[in-house]
Every structure is written in structure tokens, then in C-alpha cells.
Amino acid sequence: MEFTSLSVVITASDEEKSLKETVETLLAVGEDVGEIIVVLPDWASDGCAAATDALCAQYPDRVKKLIQTQKGIGGAILDGIEIASGSHIMYAVADLAIGLEVVPPLIALEKRYPDDIAKTSRFMKGGGFVDYSAVRLLFNRVAQIFLRVLYQSPVRDLTNPMQIVPAAFYRSIEWHERTYPMLEELVLVPARLRMRFYEIPCTCYGRQEGRSKNSFIQTALYLNTALRTRFVPKKKLFKPNDPR
């Protein structure tokens, strides 16, 4: 496999300034970022929709707007994956939750190891959290320990889906989640299949714009996703028509 270009799938709903900054920062990386697909629900705020339209008008060859057809944030991600044209795909949020300075080194890693996964980690030396709830941070740290033991995985951050993955792999998987546990599933499925990860540290920031749509109930469902993905037969992780 060869890295030819990166498709970035961004989900947004009520972000405006941070969406614009996210897109423009990614475009500034250069031609390795071949396209940015902004996926919106049909109930997106007027400001978010207008910001997306303005970006598409300003960068017509590189920014696309897509109204999601599948439910939930997971469905939005899958809609973006389906139309992505790049050899590799990265998912990103529109609220600047992860510092985007990590994107160039991620791309460099993926170019070197195009069959594997270049991933961000909040828990490596050099990474961390800023303006993040102490309760959420404690919960996240405990979850990482639990998942690393459950999956017998060396990956340090098993719930953060900002990673560059071969497009063909993403499309070969029978993804089950359509809401927030999809963010975990994006990492746990390749971990279960023993794909190789190359992690680099990143900084995670508290939301500065818009309102989180996640909830305690959604977060609790991560456990169900973790257990199902860990113990289902590996062949059932792939789509029925996949030769594996």
C-alpha cells in the first residue's frame, strides 16, 4: 500500500469559529491533505451550516459538505468514510479538542508505515489535558488501564480516535455503533485485529465552542462496546463480503 493523499472527515453541528480554524489549519498542512469532508446533521445550527458553506466556496476543490444520512455521530463518520477519495482517512472533531500541530508528524509516520496506523495519544510523555474536567480525566485514565489489560494491547490511548488509517481497512469493517461509542470502536477494532499502531503525544483541550452531545449514558455504553469487540469472533468484525 502507498500513501497518496489524506481525507479528513470532520463532524460538526454547532461550531463556527473553531470549525473554520480546524479546516484552515488542516489545509495549511499542504497537498498531503487531499480533501476535507465536513459532515453535518440536518439540524445543524444556521451558523455552523453557513460557516461550512463559506469554507466550501472558498476552497471548492478541497472542502466538501455532506449532510449525514445515518444516525448519530457514528453514522456521520461512516457517511464521510464512504465518500472519501484518499488512500487514508483521519477523523477529526470541529471543536479543536486535539491540538492540530500533531497532523504533520502523523502524516509523516503514515507515509513511512502506510499499512499501519499513526495515532495520537493523550497519555504519552509530552501529551496531556488542558481545561479538562478532573472527574472525566480520572475516569479516562482508569478506562485506559482496563482496556489495555482487556485487549492485551500496548496502545496507550484506546478511546481517542484521531488517527490515520488506510481507507480500505475502515471500509472492510462491519461497524456496529452509530452513537458516541463509535469513537472507541474506531480504535478497539484495529487493536483487536492486532494492527500496528505508532503513537505520538497530543494535547487534549476542553470544549471552547458549541455544546457536547455526549452524556453519561453514552459514556457508560463504551463498556458494552469494549466487551463485544473483544470477544466477538474476529471474522465477524469484517463485512460479510470481505474475503478475510
C-alpha positions as CSV (number, residue, x, y, z in Angstrom):
1,M,0.0,0.0,0.0
2,E,1.1,3.6,-0.7
3,F,0.1,6.8,0.9
4,T,-1.2,9.1,-1.8
5,S,-3.5,11.5,0.0
6,L,-5.4,12.0,3.2
7,S,-9.1,12.5,3.5
8,V,-10.1,14.2,6.8
9,V,-13.7,13.6,8.0
10,I,-14.9,16.3,10.4
11,T,-18.2,16.1,12.2
12,A,-19.8,19.4,13.3
13,S,-23.2,20.6,14.5
14,D,-23.0,24.0,16.2
15,E,-19.3,25.0,15.8
16,E,-18.4,28.1,13.7
17,K,-15.1,29.8,14.6
18,S,-13.5,26.5,15.7
19,L,-14.7,24.7,12.6
20,K,-13.2,27.4,10.4
21,E,-9.9,27.3,12.3
22,T,-9.8,23.5,12.1
23,V,-10.3,23.4,8.4
24,E,-7.9,26.2,7.6
25,T,-5.2,24.7,9.8
26,L,-5.6,21.3,8.1
27,L,-5.4,22.9,4.6
28,A,-2.2,24.7,5.6
29,V,-0.6,21.3,6.1
30,G,-0.3,21.1,2.3
31,E,-1.2,18.9,-0.5
32,D,-1.0,15.7,1.6
33,V,-4.4,16.7,2.9
34,G,-6.3,16.0,-0.3
35,E,-9.8,16.8,0.9
36,I,-11.8,17.7,4.0
37,I,-15.3,16.4,4.3
38,V,-17.5,18.3,6.8
39,V,-20.4,16.1,7.8
40,L,-23.4,17.9,9.3
41,P,-26.7,16.7,10.7
42,D,-29.8,18.2,9.2
43,W,-30.4,20.0,12.4
44,A,-27.0,21.8,12.5
45,S,-27.1,25.4,13.6
46,D,-27.5,28.1,11.0
47,G,-24.1,29.5,11.9
48,C,-22.4,26.1,11.5
49,A,-24.1,25.4,8.2
50,A,-23.2,28.9,7.0
51,A,-19.5,28.5,8.1
52,T,-19.4,25.2,6.2
53,D,-20.9,26.7,3.0
54,A,-18.3,29.6,3.2
55,L,-15.4,27.2,3.5
56,C,-16.7,25.1,0.5
57,A,-17.0,28.3,-1.5
58,Q,-13.5,29.5,-0.5
59,Y,-11.9,26.1,-1.1
60,P,-14.1,24.4,-3.7
61,D,-11.5,21.8,-4.7
62,R,-10.6,20.6,-1.2
63,V,-13.6,21.1,1.1
64,K,-16.9,19.2,0.8
65,K,-20.1,19.4,2.7
66,L,-22.1,16.3,3.4
67,I,-25.5,16.1,5.2
68,Q,-25.4,12.8,7.1
69,T,-27.9,10.0,6.3
70,Q,-27.1,7.6,9.1
71,K,-28.0,8.4,12.7
72,G,-25.7,9.7,15.4
73,I,-22.1,10.8,15.3
74,G,-21.0,7.3,14.4
75,G,-23.3,7.4,11.3
76,A,-21.9,10.8,10.4
77,I,-18.3,9.4,10.5
78,L,-19.4,6.4,8.4
79,D,-21.1,8.6,5.8
80,G,-17.8,10.5,5.5
81,I,-15.7,7.4,5.2
82,E,-18.0,6.1,2.4
83,I,-17.3,9.1,0.1
84,A,-13.7,9.7,1.0
85,S,-11.4,9.5,-2.0
86,G,-8.0,9.5,-0.3
87,S,-5.8,6.4,0.3
88,H,-6.0,7.1,4.0
89,I,-8.6,8.7,6.3
90,M,-8.4,10.7,9.5
91,Y,-11.4,11.6,11.7
92,A,-11.3,15.0,13.5
93,V,-13.8,16.9,15.6
94,A,-14.7,20.6,14.9
95,D,-14.1,21.9,18.4
96,L,-10.3,21.8,18.5
97,A,-10.3,19.1,21.1
98,I,-6.9,17.9,19.9
99,G,-4.1,20.2,19.1
100,L,-3.7,20.1,15.3
101,E,0.1,20.6,15.4
102,V,0.2,16.7,15.5
103,V,-1.1,16.4,12.0
104,P,2.2,16.8,10.0
105,P,4.0,14.3,12.1
106,L,1.1,11.9,11.9
107,I,1.2,12.1,8.1
108,A,5.0,11.6,8.1
109,L,4.5,8.4,10.2
110,E,1.8,7.1,7.9
111,K,3.9,7.7,4.8
112,R,6.6,5.6,6.4
113,Y,4.2,2.9,7.6
114,P,1.2,3.1,5.2
115,D,-0.2,-0.3,6.1
116,D,-0.4,0.6,9.8
117,I,-2.0,3.3,11.9
118,A,-0.5,6.6,13.0
119,K,-2.3,7.7,16.2
120,T,-2.5,10.5,18.7
121,S,-2.1,9.7,22.4
122,R,-3.1,12.0,25.3
123,F,-1.3,9.7,27.8
124,M,2.2,9.6,26.3
125,K,5.0,11.7,27.7
126,G,4.6,15.1,26.0
127,G,0.8,14.8,25.8
128,G,-1.8,15.9,28.3
129,F,-5.0,17.7,29.1
130,V,-5.9,21.4,29.4
131,D,-9.1,22.7,30.8
132,Y,-10.4,19.2,31.2
133,S,-12.8,18.0,33.9
134,A,-10.9,16.3,36.8
135,V,-13.7,13.7,37.0
136,R,-13.5,12.9,33.3
137,L,-9.8,12.7,33.4
138,L,-9.8,10.2,36.3
139,F,-12.5,8.1,34.5
140,N,-10.4,8.2,31.3
141,R,-7.2,7.1,33.0
142,V,-9.0,4.2,34.7
143,A,-10.6,3.2,31.4
144,Q,-7.2,3.1,29.6
145,I,-5.8,0.7,32.2
146,F,-8.9,-1.5,31.9
147,L,-8.8,-1.6,28.1
148,R,-5.1,-2.2,27.9
149,V,-5.5,-5.2,30.1
150,L,-8.7,-6.4,28.4
151,Y,-7.1,-6.2,24.9
152,Q,-3.5,-7.0,26.0
153,S,-2.6,-4.0,23.9
154,P,0.5,-1.7,24.2
155,V,-1.6,1.2,22.8
156,R,-1.7,4.0,25.4
157,D,-4.8,5.7,24.3
158,L,-7.6,3.3,23.3
159,T,-10.5,5.8,23.3
160,N,-9.2,8.7,21.2
161,P,-10.0,8.1,17.5
162,M,-7.8,10.8,16.0
163,Q,-5.6,8.6,13.9
164,I,-4.7,8.0,10.2
165,V,-5.9,4.7,8.9
166,P,-5.8,3.0,5.5
167,A,-9.2,3.7,3.8
168,A,-9.5,0.1,2.7
169,F,-9.3,-1.1,6.3
170,Y,-12.1,1.3,7.5
171,R,-14.3,0.1,4.7
172,S,-13.7,-3.6,5.3
173,I,-15.1,-3.5,8.9
174,E,-18.7,-4.2,10.0
175,W,-19.1,-1.2,12.3
176,H,-21.8,-1.6,14.8
177,E,-22.0,1.7,16.7
178,R,-23.8,4.8,15.5
179,T,-23.5,7.0,18.6
180,Y,-20.6,8.0,20.7
181,P,-19.2,4.5,21.4
182,M,-18.2,4.6,17.7
183,L,-15.3,6.8,18.8
184,E,-14.0,3.9,20.9
185,E,-14.8,1.3,18.3
186,L,-12.7,3.0,15.7
187,V,-9.6,2.2,17.9
188,L,-10.6,-1.1,19.5
189,V,-11.4,-2.9,16.3
190,P,-7.9,-2.5,14.8
191,A,-6.4,-3.1,18.3
192,R,-8.3,-6.4,18.5
193,L,-7.1,-7.3,15.0
194,R,-3.6,-6.6,16.1
195,M,-2.9,-3.9,13.6
196,R,0.3,-2.0,14.4
197,F,-0.1,1.5,15.9
198,Y,2.5,4.2,16.0
199,E,1.6,6.8,18.6
200,I,2.7,10.4,19.1
201,P,1.7,12.6,22.0
202,C,-1.0,15.2,21.7
203,T,-2.7,17.7,23.9
204,C,-6.4,17.5,24.6
205,Y,-8.4,20.7,25.3
206,G,-11.8,21.3,26.9
207,R,-14.5,22.4,24.5
208,Q,-14.3,26.2,23.7
209,E,-17.3,26.4,21.4
210,G,-20.6,24.6,21.0
211,R,-22.2,22.1,23.4
212,S,-21.2,18.5,23.9
213,K,-23.8,16.0,22.8
214,N,-22.2,13.2,24.8
215,S,-23.8,12.1,28.0
216,F,-23.1,9.8,31.0
217,I,-25.4,7.1,29.5
218,Q,-23.5,7.3,26.2
219,T,-20.2,7.0,28.1
220,A,-21.4,4.0,30.0
221,L,-22.2,2.3,26.8
222,Y,-18.5,2.3,26.0
223,L,-18.1,-0.8,28.3
224,N,-20.6,-2.7,26.2
225,T,-18.7,-1.8,23.0
226,A,-15.4,-2.8,24.6
227,L,-16.7,-6.2,25.7
228,R,-18.5,-7.0,22.4
229,T,-15.5,-6.0,20.3
230,R,-13.1,-8.0,22.5
231,F,-15.0,-11.3,22.5
232,V,-16.8,-11.5,19.1
233,P,-15.1,-13.9,16.7
234,K,-12.6,-11.9,14.6
235,K,-14.2,-12.9,11.3
236,K,-17.4,-11.2,12.4
237,L,-15.6,-7.9,12.7
238,F,-15.4,-7.8,8.9
239,K,-18.2,-7.2,6.4
240,P,-19.8,-10.4,5.2
241,N,-18.4,-10.0,1.6
242,D,-14.8,-9.3,2.8
243,P,-12.5,-12.2,1.8
244,R,-11.0,-12.4,5.3
